[in-house]
Amino acid sequence: MLWQHFLPHHLLSRLVGVLAHSRISWIKNTFITWFIKRYQVNMSLAAEPNPRNYPTFNDFFTRALKPNIRPIAPGENVIISPADGAISQLGNIHQGKIFQAKGFDFSLNQLLGGDETLAAPFSNGSFATIYLAPKDYHRVHMPLAGKLREMIYIPGELFSVNTQSAASIPNLFARNERVVALFDTPQGEMALVLVGAMIVASIETVWAGLIAPSRIKKIQHWRYAADEISLEKGAETGRFQLGSTVVALFSSVVAWEEQLKAGSLLSMGESLGKN
């Protein structure tokens, strides 16, 4: 992992972003064809299964799925997976510390930008960290129905967020560039933290569009009126242009599904547990 500390993360990611936005047919088709073969992407799940019909690589990467292919687990207090991916870790938050990997915890307070007021409701709650591999569907959805209260952009590094990085780089998710969305739900407070990573060209939300990268390299806040933005469970919240990680935080203690553990594969809409 040592080489990651010396790479120009942001420059490399932005250069790849330029390529991913290219509308030159031979460039984007070559890139898409290579990517599908390299990562064994299952295009039969996509609403548009023909890769040549996507205007850019980013349109392919953030492709929609066919309707109803990801059923939402029923039950008002059932928490669903916000994304397709694999569990990095899940469990309870202990006095503001979140488990990252063997030998590593990271600070809830730092994850949320250093604001103790925002962190306090989650300090003894629960968390689930989900890694989205390159082959996965890269849209993020609501684990519970809720009303958006605040969004925060937090600048940072762009280390890789794969399993090897999580096991080797201290405070990984609290160091990388990220977007935090805070919601009020009938089951308590909830936060979705969309964590950037190396080669991630951008992070977008459905209510504000492109958030990261930002030319303003300082913490930014957006606050919303109580009934301004309400989203149902399973509704899309945002997307990554090239893959990364979602950290879901809950102010309550969640009874996780017994079979789930680090490495478990998930589909968006599948039950994570109940609160």
Secondary structure as the mmCIF struct_conf table of DSSP 4:
data_model
#
loop_
_struct_conf.conf_type_id
_struct_conf.id
_struct_conf.beg_label_comp_id
_struct_conf.beg_label_asym_id
_struct_conf.beg_label_seq_id
_struct_conf.end_label_comp_id
_struct_conf.end_label_asym_id
_struct_conf.end_label_seq_id
HELX_RH_3T_P HELX_RH_3T_P1 LEU A 2 HIS A 5
TURN_TY1_P TURN_TY1_P1 PHE A 6 PHE A 6
BEND BEND1 LEU A 7 LEU A 7
HELX_RH_AL_P HELX_RH_AL_P1 HIS A 9 ALA A 20
TURN_TY1_P TURN_TY1_P2 HIS A 21 HIS A 21
HELX_RH_AL_P HELX_RH_AL_P2 SER A 25 TYR A 39
TURN_TY1_P TURN_TY1_P3 GLN A 40 GLN A 40
HELX_RH_3T_P HELX_RH_3T_P2 MET A 43 LEU A 45
STRN STRN1 ALA A 46 ALA A 46
BEND BEND2 ALA A 47 GLU A 48
HELX_RH_3T_P HELX_RH_3T_P3 PRO A 51 ASN A 53
BEND BEND3 PRO A 55 THR A 56
HELX_RH_AL_P HELX_RH_AL_P3 PHE A 57 PHE A 61
TURN_TY1_P TURN_TY1_P4 THR A 62 THR A 62
HELX_LH_PP_P HELX_LH_PP_P1 ARG A 63 ALA A 64
STRN STRN2 LEU A 65 LEU A 65
HELX_LH_PP_P HELX_LH_PP_P2 LYS A 66 LYS A 66
TURN_TY1_P TURN_TY1_P5 PRO A 67 ASN A 68
BEND BEND4 ILE A 69 ARG A 70
HELX_LH_PP_P HELX_LH_PP_P3 PRO A 71 PRO A 74
TURN_TY1_P TURN_TY1_P6 GLU A 76 ASN A 77
STRN STRN3 VAL A 78 ILE A 80
BEND BEND5 PRO A 82 ASP A 84
STRN STRN4 GLY A 85 ASN A 92
STRN STRN5 HIS A 94 HIS A 94
TURN_TY1_P TURN_TY1_P7 GLN A 95 GLY A 96
STRN STRN6 LYS A 97 ALA A 101
TURN_TY1_P TURN_TY1_P8 LYS A 102 GLY A 103
STRN STRN7 PHE A 104 SER A 107
HELX_RH_AL_P HELX_RH_AL_P4 LEU A 108 LEU A 111
TURN_TY1_P TURN_TY1_P9 LEU A 112 GLY A 113
BEND BEND6 GLY A 114 GLY A 114
HELX_RH_AL_P HELX_RH_AL_P5 GLU A 116 ALA A 119
HELX_RH_3T_P HELX_RH_3T_P4 ALA A 120 PHE A 122
TURN_TY1_P TURN_TY1_P10 SER A 123 ASN A 124
BEND BEND7 GLY A 125 GLY A 125
STRN STRN8 SER A 126 TYR A 131
TURN_TY1_P TURN_TY1_P11 PRO A 134 LYS A 135
BEND BEND8 ASP A 136 ASP A 136
STRN STRN9 ARG A 139 HIS A 141
BEND BEND9 PRO A 143 LEU A 144
STRN STRN10 GLY A 146 ILE A 154
STRN STRN11 GLU A 157 GLU A 157
BEND BEND10 ASN A 162 ASN A 162
HELX_RH_AL_P HELX_RH_AL_P6 THR A 163 ALA A 166
TURN_TY1_P TURN_TY1_P12 ALA A 167 SER A 168
BEND BEND11 ILE A 169 ILE A 169
TURN_TY1_P TURN_TY1_P13 PRO A 170 ASN A 171
HELX_RH_AL_P HELX_RH_AL_P7 LEU A 172 ARG A 175
STRN STRN12 ASN A 176 ASN A 176
STRN STRN13 ARG A 178 THR A 185
TURN_TY1_P TURN_TY1_P14 PRO A 186 GLN A 187
STRN STRN14 GLY A 188 VAL A 195
TURN_TY1_P TURN_TY1_P15 MET A 198 ILE A 199
STRN STRN15 SER A 202 THR A 205
TURN_TY1_P TURN_TY1_P16 VAL A 206 ALA A 208
STRN STRN16 GLY A 209 ALA A 212
BEND BEND12 PRO A 213 PRO A 213
BEND BEND13 ARG A 215 ILE A 216
BEND BEND14 LYS A 218 LYS A 218
STRN STRN17 GLN A 220 ARG A 223
TURN_TY1_P TURN_TY1_P17 ALA A 226 GLU A 228
STRN STRN18 SER A 230 LEU A 231
TURN_TY1_P TURN_TY1_P18 LYS A 233 GLY A 234
STRN STRN19 GLU A 236 GLN A 241
BEND BEND15 LEU A 242 LEU A 242
STRN STRN20 THR A 245 PHE A 250
BEND BEND16 SER A 251 SER A 252
HELX_LH_PP_P HELX_LH_PP_P4 VAL A 253 VAL A 254
STRN STRN21 ALA A 255 TRP A 256
TURN_TY1_P TURN_TY1_P19 GLU A 258 GLN A 259
TURN_TY1_P TURN_TY1_P20 ALA A 262 GLY A 263
STRN STRN22 LEU A 265 LEU A 266
TURN_TY1_P TURN_TY1_P21 MET A 268 GLY A 269
STRN STRN23 SER A 271 LYS A 274
#
